[in-house]
């Protein structure tokens, strides 16, 4: 069976994977370049290996239809639970079936983050100096990752939809889902990481959870990246582990930009318990 670790980009997915990797390895230190925990659902290499096809010869729609079959086969071939990182929205394939099949899904941990912080983090991640461009991405129902014409890119196309559509697609997937706010992981790590451990039925003591939280301290991850680099960092990005804070948008987005995001995604922001106001914004 598969546990999907799902999120819109820059919402804490890699942080969660490092935490779980350390916990399942009995707290042994895990290098950011040796996570080896949670296959990435959009990996071109894994897709090619599973299907025996050269994906560069297929269209994005053909690949998406086959991706569902890859997940079915992968789950059936493994006796242990598979943890799989996902940035796609919960969408249907061109053949009309859910991309992520219920038949082999054990559960979903969906990480969500204040969209204003997502905009800032994604802009730095993509080395995009114009926040307005990223805000447009987040409000574009046709927005995709890895949708370039280069069919040799390491990642397959991932349909994100708008930020709100991404969130609500997973919340309405009908799969057993735990919604986890990034801000709660930052501000209440013991409780929030502990809730994830309980939801996934992982046997761990409070001390083991604490040890694993300490092992994925953001300052340590950032220092390791600065020293050794990070294989998952995009070439155009200057740093993958940048700040890891909650609410830093207040010092970087203009009031108009913050207000635009709050208006565009007001219903979802309210549903998740985020503050819609931009009071206290410093720019």
C-alpha positions as CSV (number, residue, x, y, z in Angstrom):
1,X,0.0,0.0,0.0
2,X,1.0,3.6,-0.5
3,X,1.1,6.6,1.8
4,X,1.0,9.8,-0.2
5,X,3.0,12.7,1.3
6,X,1.3,15.4,-0.7
7,X,1.7,19.2,-0.8
8,X,1.8,22.2,-3.0
9,X,5.5,23.0,-3.6
10,X,7.4,24.7,-0.8
11,X,5.1,23.6,2.0
12,X,7.4,21.4,4.0
13,X,7.3,18.1,2.1
14,X,11.1,17.5,2.2
15,X,11.3,18.5,5.9
16,X,8.6,15.8,6.7
17,X,10.4,13.2,4.6
18,X,13.7,13.8,6.5
19,X,11.8,13.6,9.9
20,X,10.2,10.3,8.9
21,X,13.4,8.9,7.5
22,X,15.2,9.5,10.8
23,X,12.3,8.2,12.9
24,X,12.0,4.9,10.9
25,X,15.8,4.5,11.0
26,X,15.6,4.6,14.8
27,X,16.8,8.1,15.0
28,X,20.0,7.6,13.1
29,X,21.3,10.8,11.5
30,X,20.1,11.2,7.9
31,X,22.0,13.2,5.3
32,X,19.8,15.5,3.1
33,X,21.5,13.8,0.2
34,X,20.7,10.3,1.4
35,X,17.1,10.6,2.4
36,X,16.1,7.4,0.5
37,X,12.7,7.7,2.0
38,X,9.6,8.3,-0.1
39,X,9.9,7.9,-3.8
40,X,8.9,11.0,-5.8
41,X,5.7,10.3,-7.7
42,X,6.9,12.4,-10.7
43,X,10.3,10.7,-11.2
44,X,11.0,10.1,-14.8
45,X,13.6,7.5,-14.1
46,X,11.3,5.5,-11.9
47,X,8.5,5.7,-14.5
48,X,10.8,4.5,-17.3
49,X,12.1,1.6,-15.1
50,X,8.5,0.6,-14.1
51,X,7.0,0.7,-17.6
52,X,10.0,-0.3,-19.7
53,X,9.1,2.7,-22.0
54,X,11.3,5.7,-22.9
55,X,9.0,8.4,-21.6
56,X,10.7,11.0,-23.9
57,X,8.8,9.3,-26.7
58,X,5.4,9.8,-25.0
59,X,3.2,12.8,-24.6
60,X,2.5,14.3,-21.2
61,X,-1.1,12.9,-21.4
62,X,0.1,9.4,-22.3
63,X,2.5,9.5,-19.4
64,X,-0.1,10.6,-17.0
65,X,-2.5,7.8,-17.9
66,X,0.3,5.3,-17.4
67,X,1.5,6.8,-14.1
68,X,-1.7,5.4,-12.5
69,X,-0.7,2.0,-13.6
70,X,2.8,2.4,-12.4
71,X,1.5,3.2,-8.9
72,X,-0.8,0.1,-9.0
73,X,2.1,-2.2,-10.0
74,X,4.5,-0.6,-7.6
75,X,2.2,-1.1,-4.6
76,X,1.4,-4.7,-5.6
77,X,5.0,-5.6,-6.0
78,X,6.0,-4.4,-2.5
79,X,4.9,-6.0,0.7
80,X,5.9,-3.0,2.8
81,X,4.2,0.4,3.0
82,X,5.5,2.8,0.3
83,X,5.8,6.5,1.1
84,X,5.5,8.6,-1.9
85,X,6.2,12.4,-2.3
86,X,3.6,14.2,-4.4
87,X,3.3,17.7,-5.7
88,X,0.5,17.0,-8.2
89,X,-3.0,18.1,-7.3
90,X,-5.5,15.2,-6.9
91,X,-6.5,15.1,-10.5
92,X,-8.1,12.6,-13.0
93,X,-6.1,11.2,-15.9
94,X,-7.0,11.8,-19.5
95,X,-8.8,8.4,-19.3
96,X,-11.0,9.8,-16.5
97,X,-9.6,7.9,-13.5
98,X,-7.9,9.3,-10.4
99,X,-4.2,9.7,-10.9
100,X,-3.6,8.3,-7.4
101,X,-5.6,5.0,-7.1
102,X,-7.7,4.4,-4.1
103,X,-7.2,0.6,-4.4
104,X,-3.6,0.9,-3.2
105,X,-3.8,4.0,-1.0
106,X,-3.3,3.5,2.7
107,X,-3.6,7.1,3.6
108,X,-2.5,10.7,2.8
109,X,-0.6,13.3,4.8
110,X,-1.4,16.6,3.2
111,X,0.9,19.5,4.2
112,X,-0.5,23.0,3.7
113,X,1.1,26.4,4.2
114,X,-0.1,30.0,4.2
115,X,-0.2,30.8,0.5
116,X,1.5,34.2,1.1
117,X,4.5,32.3,2.6
118,X,4.3,29.8,-0.3
119,X,4.5,32.7,-2.8
120,X,7.7,34.1,-1.2
121,X,9.4,30.7,-0.8
122,X,8.4,29.5,-4.3
123,X,9.8,32.8,-5.8
124,X,13.2,32.2,-4.1
125,X,13.1,28.5,-5.1
126,X,12.5,29.3,-8.7
127,X,14.9,32.3,-8.6
128,X,12.0,34.5,-9.8
129,X,12.5,38.0,-8.5
130,X,9.0,39.2,-9.3
131,X,6.5,38.0,-6.7
132,X,3.7,39.0,-9.0
133,X,4.7,36.3,-11.5
134,X,4.5,33.7,-8.8
135,X,1.2,35.0,-7.5
136,X,-0.1,34.5,-11.1
137,X,1.2,30.9,-11.1
138,X,-0.7,30.2,-7.9
139,X,-3.9,31.5,-9.4
140,X,-3.6,29.7,-12.7
141,X,-5.8,26.6,-13.1
142,X,-3.5,25.4,-15.8
143,X,-0.2,25.8,-14.0
144,X,2.1,22.8,-14.1
145,X,5.5,21.8,-12.9
146,X,8.0,20.3,-15.3
147,X,5.9,21.2,-18.3
148,X,8.8,22.3,-20.5
149,X,9.2,20.8,-23.9
150,X,12.5,19.1,-22.8
151,X,11.3,15.5,-22.4
152,X,14.6,14.6,-20.8
153,X,13.9,16.6,-17.6
154,X,14.2,14.4,-14.5
155,X,10.6,15.2,-13.4
156,X,7.4,14.4,-15.3
157,X,4.7,17.0,-15.8
158,X,2.7,17.7,-12.6
159,X,-0.6,19.5,-12.7
160,X,-0.9,21.9,-9.8
161,X,-4.1,23.8,-10.7
162,X,-4.5,27.0,-8.5
163,X,-3.2,26.9,-4.9
164,X,-6.8,26.7,-3.6
165,X,-7.8,24.0,-6.1
166,X,-4.7,22.0,-5.1
167,X,-5.7,22.1,-1.4
168,X,-9.4,21.3,-2.0
169,X,-8.6,18.6,-4.5
170,X,-6.8,16.6,-1.8
171,X,-9.2,17.5,1.0
172,X,-12.0,16.2,-1.2
173,X,-10.2,13.1,-2.5
174,X,-12.2,10.7,-0.5
175,X,-9.0,9.1,0.8
176,X,-8.1,8.8,4.5
177,X,-6.3,12.2,4.9
178,X,-4.6,14.1,7.6
179,X,-4.3,17.8,7.0
180,X,-1.2,19.3,8.6
181,X,-0.4,23.0,8.7
182,X,3.3,23.9,8.2
183,X,2.9,26.6,10.8
184,X,1.9,24.0,13.4
185,X,5.0,22.0,12.6
186,X,7.0,25.1,13.2
187,X,5.2,26.3,16.3
188,X,4.1,23.1,17.9
189,X,6.5,20.4,16.5
190,X,6.1,17.8,19.2
191,X,2.4,17.8,19.0
192,X,2.2,18.1,15.2
193,X,4.8,15.6,14.3
194,X,3.4,13.3,16.9
195,X,0.0,13.5,15.3
196,X,1.5,12.4,12.0
197,X,3.3,9.5,13.6
198,X,0.0,8.4,15.3
199,X,-1.9,8.8,12.0
200,X,0.6,6.6,10.2
201,X,0.6,4.0,12.9
202,X,4.3,4.3,13.4
203,X,5.5,2.9,16.7
204,X,7.6,5.6,18.4
205,X,8.1,7.0,21.8
206,X,7.8,10.7,22.6
207,X,11.6,10.7,23.1
208,X,12.2,9.2,19.7
209,X,9.9,11.7,18.1
210,X,11.8,14.5,19.9
211,X,15.1,13.1,18.7
212,X,13.9,13.0,15.1
213,X,12.6,16.6,15.3
214,X,16.0,17.7,16.6
215,X,17.7,15.8,13.7
216,X,15.7,17.8,11.1
217,X,16.3,21.2,12.7
218,X,16.2,23.7,9.9
219,X,19.5,25.3,10.8
220,X,21.2,21.9,10.6
221,X,19.6,21.2,7.2
222,X,20.6,24.6,5.9
223,X,24.2,24.3,7.1
224,X,24.5,20.9,5.5
225,X,23.2,22.2,2.2
226,X,25.7,25.1,2.3
227,X,28.5,22.7,3.0
228,X,27.7,19.8,0.7
229,X,24.9,21.0,-1.6
230,X,21.5,19.3,-2.1
231,X,20.7,17.0,-5.0
232,X,17.1,18.0,-5.0
233,X,17.8,21.7,-5.4
234,X,16.9,23.1,-8.8
235,X,19.9,24.4,-10.7
236,X,18.5,27.9,-10.8
237,X,17.8,28.0,-7.1
238,X,20.4,29.5,-4.7
239,X,19.2,27.5,-1.7
240,X,16.6,24.9,-1.0
241,X,16.6,25.3,2.8
242,X,16.3,29.0,3.1
243,X,14.5,30.2,6.2
244,X,11.9,27.7,7.2
245,X,9.9,30.3,9.1
246,X,6.2,31.0,9.3
247,X,4.8,34.5,8.5
248,X,8.0,35.8,6.8
249,X,5.8,37.1,4.0
250,X,5.0,40.2,6.1
251,X,8.4,41.5,5.5
252,X,8.7,40.7,1.8
253,X,5.3,41.0,0.0
254,X,3.8,44.4,-0.6
255,X,0.4,45.1,0.9
256,X,-1.2,44.9,-2.5
257,X,0.5,41.5,-3.2
258,X,-0.6,40.1,0.1
259,X,-4.1,41.4,-0.3
260,X,-4.3,39.9,-3.8
261,X,-3.5,36.4,-2.5
262,X,-5.9,36.8,0.4
263,X,-8.7,37.8,-1.9
264,X,-8.0,35.1,-4.6
265,X,-7.9,32.3,-2.0
266,X,-10.1,33.7,0.7
267,X,-12.4,30.7,1.1
268,X,-9.6,28.2,1.4
269,X,-7.6,30.5,3.7
270,X,-10.6,30.8,6.0
271,X,-11.2,27.0,5.9
272,X,-7.7,26.3,7.0
273,X,-7.9,28.9,9.9
274,X,-5.4,31.4,8.5
275,X,-5.7,35.1,9.1
276,X,-7.0,36.8,6.0
277,X,-5.9,40.3,7.1
278,X,-2.7,41.9,6.0
279,X,-2.4,44.1,9.1
280,X,1.1,44.5,10.2
281,X,2.7,44.0,6.8
282,X,5.9,46.0,6.8
283,X,6.3,46.6,3.1
